[in-house]
């Protein structure tokens, strides 16, 4: 019986890790999105400043 209960706890822990915003798996997409948005903003600022 202990192994079934332990398996259920492990499944719940892995589900909680995926929803945790500070989990290492979710940090990589946030880093990529942040870098992309930063460079996109810099390019947009360069375009707008060169137009005026």
mmCIF entry with sequence, helices, sheets and N, C-alpha, C, O atoms, coordinates in Angstrom:
data_MODEL
# 
_entry.id   MODEL 
# 
_entity.id                         1 
_entity.type                       polymer 
_entity.pdbx_number_of_molecules   1 
# 
_entity_poly.entity_id                      1 
_entity_poly.type                           'polypeptide(L)' 
_entity_poly.nstd_linkage                   no 
_entity_poly.nstd_monomer                   no 
_entity_poly.pdbx_seq_one_letter_code       
;(UNK)(UNK)(UNK)(UNK)(UNK)(UNK)(UNK)(UNK)(UNK)(UNK)(UNK)(UNK)(UNK)(UNK)(UNK)(UNK)
(UNK)(UNK)(UNK)(UNK)(UNK)(UNK)(UNK)(UNK)(UNK)(UNK)(UNK)(UNK)(UNK)(UNK)(UNK)(UNK)
(UNK)(UNK)(UNK)(UNK)(UNK)(UNK)(UNK)(UNK)(UNK)(UNK)(UNK)(UNK)(UNK)(UNK)(UNK)(UNK)
(UNK)(UNK)(UNK)(UNK)
;
_entity_poly.pdbx_seq_one_letter_code_can   XXXXXXXXXXXXXXXXXXXXXXXXXXXXXXXXXXXXXXXXXXXXXXXXXXXX 
_entity_poly.pdbx_strand_id                 A 
# 
loop_
_entity_poly_seq.entity_id 
_entity_poly_seq.num 
_entity_poly_seq.mon_id 
_entity_poly_seq.hetero 
1 1  UNK n 
1 2  UNK n 
1 3  UNK n 
1 4  UNK n 
1 5  UNK n 
1 6  UNK n 
1 7  UNK n 
1 8  UNK n 
1 9  UNK n 
1 10 UNK n 
1 11 UNK n 
1 12 UNK n 
1 13 UNK n 
1 14 UNK n 
1 15 UNK n 
1 16 UNK n 
1 17 UNK n 
1 18 UNK n 
1 19 UNK n 
1 20 UNK n 
1 21 UNK n 
1 22 UNK n 
1 23 UNK n 
1 24 UNK n 
1 25 UNK n 
1 26 UNK n 
1 27 UNK n 
1 28 UNK n 
1 29 UNK n 
1 30 UNK n 
1 31 UNK n 
1 32 UNK n 
1 33 UNK n 
1 34 UNK n 
1 35 UNK n 
1 36 UNK n 
1 37 UNK n 
1 38 UNK n 
1 39 UNK n 
1 40 UNK n 
1 41 UNK n 
1 42 UNK n 
1 43 UNK n 
1 44 UNK n 
1 45 UNK n 
1 46 UNK n 
1 47 UNK n 
1 48 UNK n 
1 49 UNK n 
1 50 UNK n 
1 51 UNK n 
1 52 UNK n 
# 
_struct_asym.id          A 
_struct_asym.entity_id   1 
# 
loop_
_struct_conf.conf_type_id 
_struct_conf.id 
_struct_conf.pdbx_PDB_helix_id 
_struct_conf.beg_label_comp_id 
_struct_conf.beg_label_asym_id 
_struct_conf.beg_label_seq_id 
_struct_conf.pdbx_beg_PDB_ins_code 
_struct_conf.end_label_comp_id 
_struct_conf.end_label_asym_id 
_struct_conf.end_label_seq_id 
_struct_conf.pdbx_end_PDB_ins_code 
_struct_conf.beg_auth_comp_id 
_struct_conf.beg_auth_asym_id 
_struct_conf.beg_auth_seq_id 
_struct_conf.end_auth_comp_id 
_struct_conf.end_auth_asym_id 
_struct_conf.end_auth_seq_id 
_struct_conf.pdbx_PDB_helix_class 
_struct_conf.details 
_struct_conf.pdbx_PDB_helix_length 
HELX_P HELX_P1 AA1 UNK A 2  ? UNK A 19 ? UNK A 2  UNK A 19 1 ? 18 
HELX_P HELX_P2 AA2 UNK A 24 ? UNK A 51 ? UNK A 24 UNK A 51 1 ? 28 
# 
_struct_conf_type.id          HELX_P 
_struct_conf_type.criteria    ? 
_struct_conf_type.reference   ? 
# 
loop_
_atom_site.group_PDB 
_atom_site.id 
_atom_site.type_symbol 
_atom_site.label_atom_id 
_atom_site.label_alt_id 
_atom_site.label_comp_id 
_atom_site.label_asym_id 
_atom_site.label_entity_id 
_atom_site.label_seq_id 
_atom_site.pdbx_PDB_ins_code 
_atom_site.Cartn_x 
_atom_site.Cartn_y 
_atom_site.Cartn_z 
_atom_site.occupancy 
_atom_site.B_iso_or_equiv 
_atom_site.pdbx_formal_charge 
_atom_site.auth_seq_id 
_atom_site.auth_comp_id 
_atom_site.auth_asym_id 
_atom_site.auth_atom_id 
_atom_site.pdbx_PDB_model_num 
ATOM 1   N N  . UNK A 1 1  ? 0.829  -1.211 0.000   1.00 0.00 ? 1  UNK A N  1 
ATOM 2   C CA . UNK A 1 1  ? 0.000  0.000  0.000   1.00 0.00 ? 1  UNK A CA 1 
ATOM 3   C C  . UNK A 1 1  ? 0.860  1.257  0.000   1.00 0.00 ? 1  UNK A C  1 
ATOM 4   O O  . UNK A 1 1  ? 0.467  2.273  -0.574  1.00 0.00 ? 1  UNK A O  1 
ATOM 5   N N  . UNK A 1 2  ? 2.009  1.205  0.624   1.00 0.00 ? 2  UNK A N  1 
ATOM 6   C CA . UNK A 1 2  ? 2.848  2.388  0.694   1.00 0.00 ? 2  UNK A CA 1 
ATOM 7   C C  . UNK A 1 2  ? 3.340  2.816  -0.677  1.00 0.00 ? 2  UNK A C  1 
ATOM 8   O O  . UNK A 1 2  ? 3.494  4.011  -0.929  1.00 0.00 ? 2  UNK A O  1 
ATOM 9   N N  . UNK A 1 3  ? 3.588  1.868  -1.564  1.00 0.00 ? 3  UNK A N  1 
ATOM 10  C CA . UNK A 1 3  ? 4.101  2.238  -2.879  1.00 0.00 ? 3  UNK A CA 1 
ATOM 11  C C  . UNK A 1 3  ? 3.058  2.974  -3.697  1.00 0.00 ? 3  UNK A C  1 
ATOM 12  O O  . UNK A 1 3  ? 3.400  3.880  -4.456  1.00 0.00 ? 3  UNK A O  1 
ATOM 13  N N  . UNK A 1 4  ? 1.784  2.601  -3.559  1.00 0.00 ? 4  UNK A N  1 
ATOM 14  C CA . UNK A 1 4  ? 0.717  3.290  -4.300  1.00 0.00 ? 4  UNK A CA 1 
ATOM 15  C C  . UNK A 1 4  ? 0.569  4.711  -3.773  1.00 0.00 ? 4  UNK A C  1 
ATOM 16  O O  . UNK A 1 4  ? 0.436  5.657  -4.549  1.00 0.00 ? 4  UNK A O  1 
ATOM 17  N N  . UNK A 1 5  ? 0.592  4.857  -2.454  1.00 0.00 ? 5  UNK A N  1 
ATOM 18  C CA . UNK A 1 5  ? 0.483  6.193  -1.869  1.00 0.00 ? 5  UNK A CA 1 
ATOM 19  C C  . UNK A 1 5  ? 1.685  7.052  -2.248  1.00 0.00 ? 5  UNK A C  1 
ATOM 20  O O  . UNK A 1 5  ? 1.541  8.243  -2.522  1.00 0.00 ? 5  UNK A O  1 
ATOM 21  N N  . UNK A 1 6  ? 2.865  6.446  -2.264  1.00 0.00 ? 6  UNK A N  1 
ATOM 22  C CA . UNK A 1 6  ? 4.067  7.190  -2.631  1.00 0.00 ? 6  UNK A CA 1 
ATOM 23  C C  . UNK A 1 6  ? 4.007  7.611  -4.105  1.00 0.00 ? 6  UNK A C  1 
ATOM 24  O O  . UNK A 1 6  ? 4.411  8.721  -4.451  1.00 0.00 ? 6  UNK A O  1 
ATOM 25  N N  . UNK A 1 7  ? 3.504  6.727  -4.967  1.00 0.00 ? 7  UNK A N  1 
ATOM 26  C CA . UNK A 1 7  ? 3.366  7.073  -6.389  1.00 0.00 ? 7  UNK A CA 1 
ATOM 27  C C  . UNK A 1 7  ? 2.408  8.235  -6.571  1.00 0.00 ? 7  UNK A C  1 
ATOM 28  O O  . UNK A 1 7  ? 2.641  9.109  -7.406  1.00 0.00 ? 7  UNK A O  1 
ATOM 29  N N  . UNK A 1 8  ? 1.325  8.252  -5.790  1.00 0.00 ? 8  UNK A N  1 
ATOM 30  C CA . UNK A 1 8  ? 0.368  9.354  -5.894  1.00 0.00 ? 8  UNK A CA 1 
ATOM 31  C C  . UNK A 1 8  ? 1.009  10.659 -5.435  1.00 0.00 ? 8  UNK A C  1 
ATOM 32  O O  . UNK A 1 8  ? 0.793  11.708 -6.043  1.00 0.00 ? 8  UNK A O  1 
ATOM 33  N N  . UNK A 1 9  ? 1.799  10.597 -4.359  1.00 0.00 ? 9  UNK A N  1 
ATOM 34  C CA . UNK A 1 9  ? 2.483  11.799 -3.880  1.00 0.00 ? 9  UNK A CA 1 
ATOM 35  C C  . UNK A 1 9  ? 3.500  12.293 -4.905  1.00 0.00 ? 9  UNK A C  1 
ATOM 36  O O  . UNK A 1 9  ? 3.637  13.497 -5.121  1.00 0.00 ? 9  UNK A O  1 
ATOM 37  N N  . UNK A 1 10 ? 4.213  11.354 -5.536  1.00 0.00 ? 10 UNK A N  1 
ATOM 38  C CA . UNK A 1 10 ? 5.186  11.748 -6.560  1.00 0.00 ? 10 UNK A CA 1 
ATOM 39  C C  . UNK A 1 10 ? 4.497  12.409 -7.740  1.00 0.00 ? 10 UNK A C  1 
ATOM 40  O O  . UNK A 1 10 ? 5.007  13.387 -8.286  1.00 0.00 ? 10 UNK A O  1 
ATOM 41  N N  . UNK A 1 11 ? 3.348  11.889 -8.137  1.00 0.00 ? 11 UNK A N  1 
ATOM 42  C CA . UNK A 1 11 ? 2.603  12.483 -9.253  1.00 0.00 ? 11 UNK A CA 1 
ATOM 43  C C  . UNK A 1 11 ? 2.125  13.881 -8.887  1.00 0.00 ? 11 UNK A C  1 
ATOM 44  O O  . UNK A 1 11 ? 2.172  14.791 -9.715  1.00 0.00 ? 11 UNK A O  1 
ATOM 45  N N  . UNK A 1 12 ? 1.666  14.057 -7.650  1.00 0.00 ? 12 UNK A N  1 
ATOM 46  C CA . UNK A 1 12 ? 1.219  15.386 -7.210  1.00 0.00 ? 12 UNK A CA 1 
ATOM 47  C C  . UNK A 1 12 ? 2.392  16.355 -7.136  1.00 0.00 ? 12 UNK A C  1 
ATOM 48  O O  . UNK A 1 12 ? 2.255  17.525 -7.494  1.00 0.00 ? 12 UNK A O  1 
ATOM 49  N N  . UNK A 1 13 ? 3.547  15.875 -6.673  1.00 0.00 ? 13 UNK A N  1 
ATOM 50  C CA . UNK A 1 13 ? 4.728  16.738 -6.593  1.00 0.00 ? 13 UNK A CA 1 
ATOM 51  C C  . UNK A 1 13 ? 5.172  17.181 -7.979  1.00 0.00 ? 13 UNK A C  1 
ATOM 52  O O  . UNK A 1 13 ? 5.530  18.343 -8.169  1.00 0.00 ? 13 UNK A O  1 
ATOM 53  N N  . UNK A 1 14 ? 5.154  16.275 -8.946  1.00 0.00 ? 14 UNK A N  1 
ATOM 54  C CA . UNK A 1 14 ? 5.579  16.658 -10.291 1.00 0.00 ? 14 UNK A CA 1 
ATOM 55  C C  . UNK A 1 14 ? 4.572  17.619 -10.912 1.00 0.00 ? 14 UNK A C  1 
ATOM 56  O O  . UNK A 1 14 ? 4.963  18.507 -11.669 1.00 0.00 ? 14 UNK A O  1 
ATOM 57  N N  . UNK A 1 15 ? 3.297  17.465 -10.613 1.00 0.00 ? 15 UNK A N  1 
ATOM 58  C CA . UNK A 1 15 ? 2.286  18.401 -11.118 1.00 0.00 ? 15 UNK A CA 1 
ATOM 59  C C  . UNK A 1 15 ? 2.485  19.774 -10.483 1.00 0.00 ? 15 UNK A C  1 
ATOM 60  O O  . UNK A 1 15 ? 2.332  20.796 -11.151 1.00 0.00 ? 15 UNK A O  1 
ATOM 61  N N  . UNK A 1 16 ? 2.823  19.800 -9.203  1.00 0.00 ? 16 UNK A N  1 
ATOM 62  C CA . UNK A 1 16 ? 3.059  21.074 -8.525  1.00 0.00 ? 16 UNK A CA 1 
ATOM 63  C C  . UNK A 1 16 ? 4.316  21.753 -9.055  1.00 0.00 ? 16 UNK A C  1 
ATOM 64  O O  . UNK A 1 16 ? 4.362  22.980 -9.150  1.00 0.00 ? 16 UNK A O  1 
ATOM 65  N N  . UNK A 1 17 ? 5.336  20.968 -9.402  1.00 0.00 ? 17 UNK A N  1 
ATOM 66  C CA . UNK A 1 17 ? 6.561  21.556 -9.953  1.00 0.00 ? 17 UNK A CA 1 
ATOM 67  C C  . UNK A 1 17 ? 6.293  22.224 -11.287 1.00 0.00 ? 17 UNK A C  1 
ATOM 68  O O  . UNK A 1 17 ? 6.893  23.256 -11.589 1.00 0.00 ? 17 UNK A O  1 
ATOM 69  N N  . UNK A 1 18 ? 5.405  21.658 -12.090 1.00 0.00 ? 18 UNK A N  1 
ATOM 70  C CA . UNK A 1 18 ? 5.130  22.231 -13.401 1.00 0.00 ? 18 UNK A CA 1 
ATOM 71  C C  . UNK A 1 18 ? 4.368  23.542 -13.286 1.00 0.00 ? 18 UNK A C  1 
ATOM 72  O O  . UNK A 1 18 ? 4.531  24.424 -14.129 1.00 0.00 ? 18 UNK A O  1 
ATOM 73  N N  . UNK A 1 19 ? 3.542  23.685 -12.260 1.00 0.00 ? 19 UNK A N  1 
ATOM 74  C CA . UNK A 1 19 ? 2.773  24.912 -12.104 1.00 0.00 ? 19 UNK A CA 1 
ATOM 75  C C  . UNK A 1 19 ? 3.545  25.975 -11.326 1.00 0.00 ? 19 UNK A C  1 
ATOM 76  O O  . UNK A 1 19 ? 3.140  27.137 -11.299 1.00 0.00 ? 19 UNK A O  1 
ATOM 77  N N  . UNK A 1 20 ? 4.641  25.593 -10.700 1.00 0.00 ? 20 UNK A N  1 
ATOM 78  C CA . UNK A 1 20 ? 5.448  26.540 -9.940  1.00 0.00 ? 20 UNK A CA 1 
ATOM 79  C C  . UNK A 1 20 ? 6.193  27.453 -10.919 1.00 0.00 ? 20 UNK A C  1 
ATOM 80  O O  . UNK A 1 20 ? 6.973  26.954 -11.730 1.00 0.00 ? 20 UNK A O  1 
ATOM 81  N N  . UNK A 1 21 ? 5.980  28.765 -10.872 1.00 0.00 ? 21 UNK A N  1 
ATOM 82  C CA . UNK A 1 21 ? 6.642  29.650 -11.831 1.00 0.00 ? 21 UNK A CA 1 
ATOM 83  C C  . UNK A 1 21 ? 8.149  29.693 -11.665 1.00 0.00 ? 21 UNK A C  1 
ATOM 84  O O  . UNK A 1 21 ? 8.853  30.114 -12.583 1.00 0.00 ? 21 UNK A O  1 
ATOM 85  N N  . UNK A 1 22 ? 8.662  29.270 -10.521 1.00 0.00 ? 22 UNK A N  1 
ATOM 86  C CA . UNK A 1 22 ? 10.105 29.277 -10.313 1.00 0.00 ? 22 UNK A CA 1 
ATOM 87  C C  . UNK A 1 22 ? 10.738 27.915 -10.573 1.00 0.00 ? 22 UNK A C  1 
ATOM 88  O O  . UNK A 1 22 ? 11.920 27.722 -10.289 1.00 0.00 ? 22 UNK A O  1 
ATOM 89  N N  . UNK A 1 23 ? 9.959  26.956 -11.117 1.00 0.00 ? 23 UNK A N  1 
ATOM 90  C CA . UNK A 1 23 ? 10.529 25.659 -11.459 1.00 0.00 ? 23 UNK A CA 1 
ATOM 91  C C  . UNK A 1 23 ? 11.524 25.836 -12.597 1.00 0.00 ? 23 UNK A C  1 
ATOM 92  O O  . UNK A 1 23 ? 11.326 26.679 -13.473 1.00 0.00 ? 23 UNK A O  1 
ATOM 93  N N  . UNK A 1 24 ? 12.579 25.054 -12.588 1.00 0.00 ? 24 UNK A N  1 
ATOM 94  C CA . UNK A 1 24 ? 13.643 25.237 -13.576 1.00 0.00 ? 24 UNK A CA 1 
ATOM 95  C C  . UNK A 1 24 ? 13.152 24.991 -14.996 1.00 0.00 ? 24 UNK A C  1 
ATOM 96  O O  . UNK A 1 24 ? 13.705 25.552 -15.942 1.00 0.00 ? 24 UNK A O  1 
ATOM 97  N N  . UNK A 1 25 ? 12.133 24.170 -15.161 1.00 0.00 ? 25 UNK A N  1 
ATOM 98  C CA . UNK A 1 25 ? 11.614 23.885 -16.497 1.00 0.00 ? 25 UNK A CA 1 
ATOM 99  C C  . UNK A 1 25 ? 10.939 25.119 -17.082 1.00 0.00 ? 25 UNK A C  1 
ATOM 100 O O  . UNK A 1 25 ? 11.022 25.347 -18.289 1.00 0.00 ? 25 UNK A O  1 
ATOM 101 N N  . UNK A 1 26 ? 10.270 25.922 -16.252 1.00 0.00 ? 26 UNK A N  1 
ATOM 102 C CA . UNK A 1 26 ? 9.561  27.085 -16.770 1.00 0.00 ? 26 UNK A CA 1 
ATOM 103 C C  . UNK A 1 26 ? 10.454 28.318 -16.872 1.00 0.00 ? 26 UNK A C  1 
ATOM 104 O O  . UNK A 1 26 ? 10.046 29.324 -17.454 1.00 0.00 ? 26 UNK A O  1 
ATOM 105 N N  . UNK A 1 27 ? 11.663 28.258 -16.316 1.00 0.00 ? 27 UNK A N  1 
ATOM 106 C CA . UNK A 1 27 ? 12.541 29.422 -16.384 1.00 0.00 ? 27 UNK A CA 1 
ATOM 107 C C  . UNK A 1 27 ? 13.110 29.632 -17.782 1.00 0.00 ? 27 UNK A C  1 
ATOM 108 O O  . UNK A 1 27 ? 13.312 30.772 -18.202 1.00 0.00 ? 27 UNK A O  1 
ATOM 109 N N  . UNK A 1 28 ? 13.369 28.551 -18.506 1.00 0.00 ? 28 UNK A N  1 
ATOM 110 C CA . UNK A 1 28 ? 13.967 28.682 -19.839 1.00 0.00 ? 28 UNK A CA 1 
ATOM 111 C C  . UNK A 1 28 ? 13.032 29.402 -20.810 1.00 0.00 ? 28 UNK A C  1 
ATOM 112 O O  . UNK A 1 28 ? 13.472 30.342 -21.472 1.00 0.00 ? 28 UNK A O  1 
ATOM 113 N N  . UNK A 1 29 ? 11.751 29.001 -20.926 1.00 0.00 ? 29 UNK A N  1 
ATOM 114 C CA . UNK A 1 29 ? 10.874 29.756 -21.831 1.00 0.00 ? 29 UNK A CA 1 
ATOM 115 C C  . UNK A 1 29 ? 10.694 31.209 -21.418 1.00 0.00 ? 29 UNK A C  1 
ATOM 116 O O  . UNK A 1 29 ? 10.574 32.087 -22.273 1.00 0.00 ? 29 UNK A O  1 
ATOM 117 N N  . UNK A 1 30 ? 10.674 31.473 -20.103 1.00 0.00 ? 30 UNK A N  1 
ATOM 118 C CA . UNK A 1 30 ? 10.554 32.866 -19.654 1.00 0.00 ? 30 UNK A CA 1 
ATOM 119 C C  . UNK A 1 30 ? 11.800 33.661 -20.021 1.00 0.00 ? 30 UNK A C  1 
ATOM 120 O O  . UNK A 1 30 ? 11.699 34.828 -20.399 1.00 0.00 ? 30 UNK A O  1 
ATOM 121 N N  . UNK A 1 31 ? 12.972 33.046 -19.914 1.00 0.00 ? 31 UNK A N  1 
ATOM 122 C CA . UNK A 1 31 ? 14.205 33.717 -20.294 1.00 0.00 ? 31 UNK A CA 1 
ATOM 123 C C  . UNK A 1 31 ? 14.204 34.028 -21.790 1.00 0.00 ? 31 UNK A C  1 
ATOM 124 O O  . UNK A 1 31 ? 14.543 35.141 -22.192 1.00 0.00 ? 31 UNK A O  1 
ATOM 125 N N  . UNK A 1 32 ? 13.826 33.055 -22.612 1.00 0.00 ? 32 UNK A N  1 
ATOM 126 C CA . UNK A 1 32 ? 13.794 33.260 -24.062 1.00 0.00 ? 32 UNK A CA 1 
ATOM 127 C C  . UNK A 1 32 ? 12.791 34.352 -24.422 1.00 0.00 ? 32 UNK A C  1 
ATOM 128 O O  . UNK A 1 32 ? 13.080 35.215 -25.251 1.00 0.00 ? 32 UNK A O  1 
ATOM 129 N N  . UNK A 1 33 ? 11.617 34.317 -23.802 1.00 0.00 ? 33 UNK A N  1 
ATOM 130 C CA . UNK A 1 33 ? 10.604 35.342 -24.085 1.00 0.00 ? 33 UNK A CA 1 
ATOM 131 C C  . UNK A 1 33 ? 11.095 36.722 -23.653 1.00 0.00 ? 33 UNK A C  1 
ATOM 132 O O  . UNK A 1 33 ? 10.874 37.705 -24.361 1.00 0.00 ? 33 UNK A O  1 
ATOM 133 N N  . UNK A 1 34 ? 11.748 36.804 -22.517 1.00 0.00 ? 34 UNK A N  1 
ATOM 134 C CA . UNK A 1 34 ? 12.258 38.090 -22.045 1.00 0.00 ? 34 UNK A CA 1 
ATOM 135 C C  . UNK A 1 34 ? 13.325 38.653 -22.960 1.00 0.00 ? 34 UNK A C  1 
ATOM 136 O O  . UNK A 1 34 ? 13.325 39.850 -23.249 1.00 0.00 ? 34 UNK A O  1 
ATOM 137 N N  . UNK A 1 35 ? 14.233 37.807 -23.420 1.00 0.00 ? 35 UNK A N  1 
ATOM 138 C CA . UNK A 1 35 ? 15.285 38.274 -24.335 1.00 0.00 ? 35 UNK A CA 1 
ATOM 139 C C  . UNK A 1 35 ? 14.673 38.705 -25.659 1.00 0.00 ? 35 UNK A C  1 
ATOM 140 O O  . UNK A 1 35 ? 15.058 39.735 -26.212 1.00 0.00 ? 35 UNK A O  1 
ATOM 141 N N  . UNK A 1 36 ? 13.721 37.929 -26.175 1.00 0.00 ? 36 UNK A N  1 
ATOM 142 C CA . UNK A 1 36 ? 13.081 38.273 -27.448 1.00 0.00 ? 36 UNK A CA 1 
ATOM 143 C C  . UNK A 1 36 ? 12.327 39.597 -27.339 1.00 0.00 ? 36 UNK A C  1 
ATOM 144 O O  . UNK A 1 36 ? 12.406 40.430 -28.242 1.00 0.00 ? 36 UNK A O  1 
ATOM 145 N N  . UNK A 1 37 ? 11.605 39.795 -26.255 1.00 0.00 ? 37 UNK A N  1 
ATOM 146 C CA . UNK A 1 37 ? 10.871 41.044 -26.078 1.00 0.00 ? 37 UNK A CA 1 
ATOM 147 C C  . UNK A 1 37 ? 11.819 42.234 -25.905 1.00 0.00 ? 37 UNK A C  1 
ATOM 148 O O  . UNK A 1 37 ? 11.546 43.332 -26.390 1.00 0.00 ? 37 UNK A O  1 
ATOM 149 N N  . UNK A 1 38 ? 12.923 42.003 -25.214 1.00 0.00 ? 38 UNK A N  1 
ATOM 150 C CA . UNK A 1 38 ? 13.897 43.081 -25.032 1.00 0.00 ? 38 UNK A CA 1 
ATOM 151 C C  . UNK A 1 38 ? 14.479 43.522 -26.366 1.00 0.00 ? 38 UNK A C  1 
ATOM 152 O O  . UNK A 1 38 ? 14.524 44.714 -26.670 1.00 0.00 ? 38 UNK A O  1 
ATOM 153 N N  . UNK A 1 39 ? 14.925 42.549 -27.162 1.00 0.00 ? 39 UNK A N  1 
ATOM 154 C CA . UNK A 1 39 ? 15.486 42.900 -28.467 1.00 0.00 ? 39 UNK A CA 1 
ATOM 155 C C  . UNK A 1 39 ? 14.425 43.482 -29.392 1.00 0.00 ? 39 UNK A C  1 
ATOM 156 O O  . UNK A 1 39 ? 14.710 44.395 -30.166 1.00 0.00 ? 39 UNK A O  1 
ATOM 157 N N  . UNK A 1 40 ? 13.201 42.957 -29.316 1.00 0.00 ? 40 UNK A N  1 
ATOM 158 C CA . UNK A 1 40 ? 12.112 43.516 -30.119 1.00 0.00 ? 40 UNK A CA 1 
ATOM 159 C C  . UNK A 1 40 ? 11.843 44.963 -29.754 1.00 0.00 ? 40 UNK A C  1 
ATOM 160 O O  . UNK A 1 40 ? 11.601 45.795 -30.628 1.00 0.00 ? 40 UNK A O  1 
ATOM 161 N N  . UNK A 1 41 ? 11.883 45.261 -28.476 1.00 0.00 ? 41 UNK A N  1 
ATOM 162 C CA . UNK A 1 41 ? 11.674 46.633 -28.038 1.00 0.00 ? 41 UNK A CA 1 
ATOM 163 C C  . UNK A 1 41 ? 12.795 47.556 -28.471 1.00 0.00 ? 41 UNK A C  1 
ATOM 164 O O  . UNK A 1 41 ? 12.551 48.706 -28.835 1.00 0.00 ? 41 UNK A O  1 
ATOM 165 N N  . UNK A 1 42 ? 14.021 47.060 -28.433 1.00 0.00 ? 42 UNK A N  1 
ATOM 166 C CA . UNK A 1 42 ? 15.148 47.892 -28.883 1.00 0.00 ? 42 UNK A CA 1 
ATOM 167 C C  . UNK A 1 42 ? 15.064 48.162 -30.384 1.00 0.00 ? 42 UNK A C  1 
ATOM 168 O O  . UNK A 1 42 ? 15.333 49.277 -30.832 1.00 0.00 ? 42 UNK A O  1 
ATOM 169 N N  . UNK A 1 43 ? 14.695 47.159 -31.147 1.00 0.00 ? 43 UNK A N  1 
ATOM 170 C CA . UNK A 1 43 ? 14.560 47.348 -32.595 1.00 0.00 ? 43 UNK A CA 1 
ATOM 171 C C  . UNK A 1 43 ? 13.426 48.322 -32.901 1.00 0.00 ? 43 UNK A C  1 
ATOM 172 O O  . UNK A 1 43 ? 13.561 49.186 -33.768 1.00 0.00 ? 43 UNK A O  1 
ATOM 173 N N  . UNK A 1 44 ? 12.314 48.181 -32.191 1.00 0.00 ? 44 UNK A N  1 
ATOM 174 C CA . UNK A 1 44 ? 11.197 49.114 -32.394 1.00 0.00 ? 44 UNK A CA 1 
ATOM 175 C C  . UNK A 1 44 ? 11.604 50.538 -32.035 1.00 0.00 ? 44 UNK A C  1 
ATOM 176 O O  . UNK A 1 44 ? 11.223 51.483 -32.727 1.00 0.00 ? 44 UNK A O  1 
ATOM 177 N N  . UNK A 1 45 ? 12.373 50.701 -30.962 1.00 0.00 ? 45 UNK A N  1 
ATOM 178 C CA . UNK A 1 45 ? 12.820 52.040 -30.571 1.00 0.00 ? 45 UNK A CA 1 
ATOM 179 C C  . UNK A 1 45 ? 13.757 52.621 -31.637 1.00 0.00 ? 45 UNK A C  1 
ATOM 180 O O  . UNK A 1 45 ? 13.680 53.813 -31.936 1.00 0.00 ? 45 UNK A O  1 
ATOM 181 N N  . UNK A 1 46 ? 14.621 51.812 -32.200 1.00 0.00 ? 46 UNK A N  1 
ATOM 182 C CA . UNK A 1 46 ? 15.508 52.291 -33.265 1.00 0.00 ? 46 UNK A CA 1 
ATOM 183 C C  . UNK A 1 46 ? 14.715 52.701 -34.510 1.00 0.00 ? 46 UNK A C  1 
ATOM 184 O O  . UNK A 1 46 ? 15.024 53.705 -35.151 1.00 0.00 ? 46 UNK A O  1 
ATOM 185 N N  . UNK A 1 47 ? 13.693 51.911 -34.839 1.00 0.00 ? 47 UNK A N  1 
ATOM 186 C CA . UNK A 1 47 ? 12.871 52.233 -36.015 1.00 0.00 ? 47 UNK A CA 1 
ATOM 187 C C  . UNK A 1 47 ? 12.143 53.550 -35.779 1.00 0.00 ? 47 UNK A C  1 
ATOM 188 O O  . UNK A 1 47 ? 12.116 54.405 -36.665 1.00 0.00 ? 47 UNK A O  1 
ATOM 189 N N  . UNK A 1 48 ? 11.559 53.725 -34.610 1.00 0.00 ? 48 UNK A N  1 
ATOM 190 C CA . UNK A 1 48 ? 10.795 54.942 -34.348 1.00 0.00 ? 48 UNK A CA 1 
ATOM 191 C C  . UNK A 1 48 ? 11.703 56.178 -34.264 1.00 0.00 ? 48 UNK A C  1 
ATOM 192 O O  . UNK A 1 48 ? 11.301 57.266 -34.676 1.00 0.00 ? 48 UNK A O  1 
ATOM 193 N N  . UNK A 1 49 ? 12.913 56.020 -33.739 1.00 0.00 ? 49 UNK A N  1 
ATOM 194 C CA . UNK A 1 49 ? 13.795 57.171 -33.638 1.00 0.00 ? 49 UNK A CA 1 
ATOM 195 C C  . UNK A 1 49 ? 14.393 57.546 -34.992 1.00 0.00 ? 49 UNK A C  1 
ATOM 196 O O  . UNK A 1 49 ? 14.694 58.715 -35.236 1.00 0.00 ? 49 UNK A O  1 
ATOM 197 N N  . UNK A 1 50 ? 14.564 56.571 -35.862 1.00 0.00 ? 50 UNK A N  1 
ATOM 198 C CA . UNK A 1 50 ? 15.132 56.890 -37.180 1.00 0.00 ? 50 UNK A CA 1 
ATOM 199 C C  . UNK A 1 50 ? 14.068 57.489 -38.100 1.00 0.00 ? 50 UNK A C  1 
ATOM 200 O O  . UNK A 1 50 ? 14.414 58.179 -39.059 1.00 0.00 ? 50 UNK A O  1 
ATOM 201 N N  . UNK A 1 51 ? 12.788 57.245 -37.836 1.00 0.00 ? 51 UNK A N  1 
ATOM 202 C CA . UNK A 1 51 ? 11.708 57.780 -38.673 1.00 0.00 ? 51 UNK A CA 1 
ATOM 203 C C  . UNK A 1 51 ? 11.540 59.269 -38.404 1.00 0.00 ? 51 UNK A C  1 
ATOM 204 O O  . UNK A 1 51 ? 11.322 60.049 -39.331 1.00 0.00 ? 51 UNK A O  1 
ATOM 205 N N  . UNK A 1 52 ? 11.637 59.657 -37.158 1.00 0.00 ? 52 UNK A N  1 
ATOM 206 C CA . UNK A 1 52 ? 11.377 61.083 -36.824 1.00 0.00 ? 52 UNK A CA 1 
ATOM 207 C C  . UNK A 1 52 ? 12.613 61.938 -37.011 1.00 0.00 ? 52 UNK A C  1 
ATOM 208 O O  . UNK A 1 52 ? 12.570 63.146 -36.778 1.00 0.00 ? 52 UNK A O  1 
# 
